[in-house]
Amino acid sequence: MHHTSTLIFTIVAGIGLAFILGTIANRLRISPLVGYLLAGVVVGPYTPGFTADQALASQLAEIGVILLMFGVGLHFSLKDLMAIRATVIPGAIAQVAASTCLDWLLAWLLGASAAGTLFGVALAVASTVVLMRALQERHLIDTERGRVVVGWLVMQDMLMVIVLVLLPPLAAALVQQGGAGGGTIDYGSLAASLGVTLAKVAAFVGLMLLVGRRAIPWLLHYVAHTGSRELFRLAVLSVALGVAFIAAELFEVSFALGAFFAGMTLSESELSQAAAEETLPLRDAFAVLFFVSVGMLFDPVILIREPLSVGAAAFVVIIANPCLGFAAARLFGVPFDAALLLAAGIGQIGEFSFILADLGIALGALDEPARHLILAASILSILVNPLLFALPDRLLPRLRRRPLPAAAPEAGGAPPLPTHLKDHAVLIGYGRVGRLVGQGLVEQGWPVLVIEDADDAFERAKAGPGEVIHGNASNDRVLAAANLGAARMLLVAIPNAFEAGQIVEQARAANPGLDIVARAHFDAEVEHLRQHGADLVIMGEREIARSMLERAASKIDAKGVTPVAKPYMPLSRG
């Protein structure tokens, strides 16, 4: 090749190796993330052979962060953020502060007290990419506990924006802390920097709420009416990338936070779902490159050279941070389920930790060995995080079988009153699908009982016909109030297949003869729900195809023509 393209080589090597090693990891029944990280180690500078361009890989990974946070914002409205501000804002600040103090103590024990504060902050903040990917894979973003976790991450991002701006004026003092002269801090300069930062963040948020909230939906509606899917896709990408770039360049807000607000301004539009689907392929591809870029920074030799230091840093991230996060969440009133999910999610570190480490080294406030410790802790925590995420699904059913302590909020109120309905249909979830199902059941003459835990959906269900129970149906006390023993049918309309599986399993145990119908998005979810006892699992794509074919068949029959084979799309039936 006469013209070598570093960019093409980096993309081909990164994605190609990620595919091969991710497939092997999947075959070994471990997370594909392990394969993606190992792909980065293989093409990194610390292993022999081909070395990819780290700077290019990091920039490509940044695009993945932008698209991921834009997608998160599409499912997260301003109303959701304001509803949890009283718990998320003080809780996230308390968790980051407590984690930073603990990590500073670790740095002091390792003999690096001069860089202890920066080292502590770098180990205290979770990776947005890792956590958002885990939430999306489990369809938890639209749930109440998912919104708490997303809000917590948004608050962490805001804190990191402030830290990145204040770090340069603090760098001299951090470097001199261990010196004989001691460090001095210009508090006037610090106050001015903080004021400017907060003013810029407030200006960006105000611009997005006042202008972007109207301009972005209007632009996408205009492009959608052209009928060109290609132009609509380009418009969505332009909004996501453009707003993130403007936020970083003009307002010094992180790319991730800018993209999140861009998506949030579009969340209340009917085009939000279409926008999410259009960004999905690129988002997944660039998210893979993020993990490859992390692996490229890792020097495997540090595991042999400093095993105790690596183990201590990994312990703080994987064990101590989740414990502190759970305690802070519960202290400020976060429900037990959400606090447990949050604890599992923040047991890893990522992109902001690397940015802080790089800036600290450039300013002389951090040394190279400290960065390698941060990277080692990041790699190990990302590898272990899928196991941590599996714990809530395993622990919650067991904990719910035990009586909760009287002081816990979940036990503060009396369990819902049991219904007196018999031969009724129990509907779980009253979202878009649940409302349509509920209306259809009433029209057919069914006595209906709805179970819904989201406040807004619960209010809509109360306005409809039938009885309503406010609570999470995976809680055995809530499900017991539905009188499943006397029910004829259970319809699980929630999108979260993991919670749906718990509900189906409990319902099957309560009434072995109950007819159970559930919804799914993927074949793996269909199999999961069938294994837990569902009689019928419906996938949206199959149902759409079947309805279209049945309509086509009815038109043929109306003309008196008998088709050779009646079109039929079978549903997934247990």
URRA-V255088 format. One record per pair of residues at least 4 apart in sequence whose ideal C-beta (glycine too) atoms are under 8 Angstrom apart, sorted by the first residue. I is the first residue (numbers start at 1). J is the second residue. Records with the same first field share a line. If there is no record, write none. Layout:
BEGIN
I=J  J
END
This chain:
BEGIN
4=9
5=9
6=10  53  56
7=11  53  56
8=12
9=13  50  52  53
10=14  52  53  56  57  60
11=15  60  289
12=16
13=17  43  50  52
14=18  39  40  43  52  57  60  288  289  292  293
15=19  285  288  289  292
16=20
17=21  39  42  43  292
18=22  35  36  39  288  289  291  292
19=23
20=24  35  39
21=25  34  35  36  38  39  42
22=26  32  33  35  36  39  288
23=27  32  35
24=28  35
25=30  31  32  33  34  35  38
26=30  32  35
30=34  386
31=383  386
32=36
33=37  130  291  382  383  385  386
34=38  383
35=39
36=40  288  291  292  295
37=41  291  292  294  295  298  379  382  383
38=42  295
39=43  291  292  295
40=44  57  291  292  293  294  295  296  297  298
41=46  47  295  296  298  300
42=47  49  295
43=47  49  50  51  52  292  296
44=51  52  54  295  296  297  298
45=51  54  296
46=298  299  300  301
47=300
52=56  57  292  296
53=57
54=58  293  296  297
55=59
56=60
57=61  289  292  293  296
58=62  293
59=63
60=64  286  289  293
61=65  286  289  290  292  293  294  351
62=66  255
63=67  241  282  286  289
64=68  129  283  285  286  287  288  289  290
65=69  128  129  255  256  259  290  351
66=70  240  241  244  255  256  258  259
67=71  240  259  279  282  283  286  287
68=72  128  129  132  133  259  283  287
69=73  128  132  244  255  256  257  259  260  263
70=74  239  240  244  259  260  262  263  279
71=75  132  136  263  276  279  280  283
72=76  132  141  150  260  263
73=259  260  261  262  263  264  265  266  267
74=263  264  266  267  272  273  275  276
75=141  142  263  267  272  276
76=80  81  141  147  150  151  260  263  264  267
77=81  264  267  268
78=82  209  264
79=83
80=84  147  151
81=85  151  154  264
83=147
84=88  147  148  151
85=89  151
86=90  332  333
87=91  148  329  332  333  334
88=92  148  151  152  154  155
89=93  155
90=94  332
91=95  152  328  329  331  332  334
92=96  152  155  156  159  328
93=97  155  159
94=98  328  331  332
95=99  124  152  321  324  325  328  329  346
96=100  121  124  125  156  159
97=101
98=102  324  328
99=103  120  123  124  316  320  321  324  325
100=104  117  120  121  124
101=105  120
102=106  120  316  320  324
103=107  116  119  120  121  122  123  124  316
104=108  113  116  117  119  120
105=109  116
106=110  119  120  123  312  313  316
107=112  113  115  116  119  120  370
108=112  113  116
109=312
110=309  312
112=116  119  367  370
113=177  178
114=174  175  177  178
115=119  174  360  365  366  367  370
116=120
117=121  174
118=122  167  174  356  360  365  366
119=123  366  370  373  374
120=124
121=125  163  356
122=349  352  353  356  357  360  374
123=313  316  317  321  349  353  374  377
124=321  349
125=156  159  160  349  352  353
126=130  131  153  156  321  345  346  347  348  349  350
127=131  348  349  350  351  352  353  378  382
128=132  153  157  256  350  351  352
129=133  287  290  291  350  351
130=134  348  350  382  385
131=135  149  153  345  346  348
132=136  141  150  153
133=137  287
134=138  345  385  386  389
135=140  141  146  149  150  345
136=140  141
138=389  496  498
139=143  495  496  497  498  521
140=145  146  149  341  496  498
141=146  147  150
142=146  147  495  496
143=147  496  499
144=148  335  338  453  454
145=149  335  337  338  341  342
146=150  341
147=151
148=152  329  334  335  338  341  342
149=153  338  341  342  345
150=154
151=155
152=156  325  329  342  346
153=157
154=158  257  260
155=159
156=160  352
157=161  254  256  257  260  352
158=162  201  257
159=163
160=164  254  352  355  356
161=165  197  201  252  253  254  257
162=166  194  197  198
163=167  356
164=254  355  356  359
165=193  194  196  197  252
166=170  190  193  194  197
167=171  356  359  360  363  365
168=363
169=185  186  189  190  193
170=174  185  190  365
171=175  360  363  364  365
172=176  183
173=177  183  184  185
174=183  365
175=179  183  363  364  365
176=181  182  183  184
177=182  183
179=183
185=190
186=190
187=191
188=192
189=193
190=194
191=195
192=196
193=197
194=198
195=199
196=200
197=201  252
198=202
199=203
200=204  251  252  253
201=205  251  253
202=206
203=207  251
204=208  247  250  251  253  258  261
205=209  261
206=210
207=211  212
208=212  213  243  261  262  264  265
209=213  265
210=214
211=215
212=216  243  261  262  265
213=217  265
214=218
215=219
216=220  239  243  262  265  266
217=221  265  266  268  269  271
218=222
219=223  235  239
220=224  232  235  236  239  266  269  271  275
221=225  269  271
222=226
223=228  231  232  235
224=232  271  274
226=231  232
228=232
229=233  278
230=234
231=235
232=236  274  278
233=237  278
234=238
235=239
236=240  275  278  279
237=241  278  279  282
238=242
239=243  262  266
240=244  259  262  263  279
241=245  259
242=246
243=247  258  259  261  262
244=248  255  256  258  259  262
245=249  255  258
246=250  251  258
247=251  253  254  255  257  258  259  261
248=252  253  254  255  258
251=258
253=257  258
254=258  352
255=259
256=260  351
257=261
258=262
259=263
260=264
261=265
262=266
263=267  272  275
266=271  272  275
267=272
268=272
271=275
272=276
273=277
274=278
275=279
276=280
279=283
280=284
281=285
282=286
283=287
284=288
285=289
286=290
287=291
288=292
289=293
290=294  351
291=295  382
292=296
293=297
294=298  350  354  375  378  379  382
295=379
297=354  375
298=375  376  379
299=372  375
300=304
301=305
302=306  310  372  373  376
303=307  310  376
306=310  369  373
307=311
308=312
309=313  373
310=314  373  376  377  380
311=315
312=316
313=317  373  374  376  377
314=318  376  377  380  381
315=319  320
316=320  321  377
317=321  347  348  349  377  378  380  381
318=322  347  348  380  381  384  388
319=323  347
320=324
321=325  346  347
322=326  343  344  346  347  388
323=327  343
324=328
325=329  339  342  343  346
326=330  339  340  342  343
327=331
328=332
329=334  338  339  342  343
330=334  336  339
333=409
334=338  339  342
335=339  409  410
336=340  404  408  409  410
337=341  392  396  472
338=342
339=343
340=344  391  392  395  396
341=345  392
342=346
343=347
344=385  388  389  391  392
345=385  388  389
347=381  384  385  388
348=378  381  382  384  385
349=353  374  377  378  381
350=354  378  382
351=355
352=356
353=357  374  378
354=358  374  375  378
355=359
356=360
357=361  366  370  371  374  375
358=362  371
359=363
360=365  366  370  371
361=365  366  367  368  371
366=370  371
367=371
368=372
369=373
370=374
371=375
372=376
373=377
374=378
375=379
376=380
377=381
378=382
379=383
380=384
381=385
384=388
385=389
386=390
387=391
390=394
391=395
392=396
393=397  498  502
394=398
395=399
396=400  474  502
397=401  474  502
398=402
399=404
400=474  475  476  477
401=476
403=411
404=408  410  411
405=411
406=411  412
407=411
408=412
410=475
415=477  478  480  481
416=469  470  471  477  478  481
417=481
418=480  481  482  483
419=424  449  467  469  481  482  483
420=483
421=447  449  467  483  486  487
422=447  483  486  487
423=447  486  487  488
424=446  447  448  449  483  486  487  488  489
425=441  446  447  448  449  487  488  489  490  491
426=449  451  482  484  487  489  490  491  507
427=434  437  438  441  448  449  450  451  491  493
428=434  450  451  452  473  490  491  492  493  494  500  503
429=433  434  451  452  457  473  492  493  494  495
430=434  435  438  450  452  457  458  460  461  464  468  493
431=435  454  457  493  494  495
432=436
433=437  493  495  519
434=438  450  452  457  493  494
435=439  460  464
436=440
437=441  491  493
438=442  448  450  461  464  466
439=443  464
440=444
441=446  448  491
442=446  448  464  465  466
446=489
447=466
448=465  466  467
449=466  467  468  469  482  483  487
450=461  464  466  467  468  469
451=468  469  471  473  478  479  482
452=457  458  461  468  469  470
453=458  470  471  472  473
454=458
455=459
456=460
457=461
458=462  468  470
459=463
460=464
461=468
462=468
464=468
469=478  481  482
471=475  477  478  481
472=478  499
473=478  479  482  492  494  499  503
474=479  499  502  503  506
475=479
476=480  506
477=481
478=482
479=484  503  506  507  510
480=484  510
482=487
483=487
484=490  507  510  511  514
485=510  511
487=511  514
488=514  515
489=514  515  516  517
490=503  504  507  514  515  516  517
491=517  518
492=500  503  504  516  517  518  519  529  534
493=519
494=499  500  519
495=519  521
496=500
497=501  520  521  525  528  529
498=502  528
499=503
500=504  518  519  529
501=505  528  529  531  532
502=506  532
503=507
504=508  516  518  529  532  533  534
505=509  532  533
506=510
507=511  514  516  533
508=512  514  516  532  533
510=514
515=535  536
516=533  534  535  536
517=534  535  536  537  538
518=529  534  536  537  538
519=537  538  539  540
520=525  526  528  529  537  538  539  572
521=525  539  540
522=526  539
523=527  539
524=528
525=529  537
526=530  537  539  572
527=531
528=532
529=534  537
530=534  537  572  574
533=574
534=574
535=573  574
536=571  572  573  574
537=571  572  573  574
538=542  543  571  572
539=543  572
540=544
541=545
542=546  569  571  572
543=547  571
544=548
545=549  569
546=550  568  569  571
547=551
548=552
549=553  567  568  569
550=554  567
551=555
552=556  567
553=557  563  566  567
554=558
555=559
556=561  562  563
557=561  562  563
563=567
END
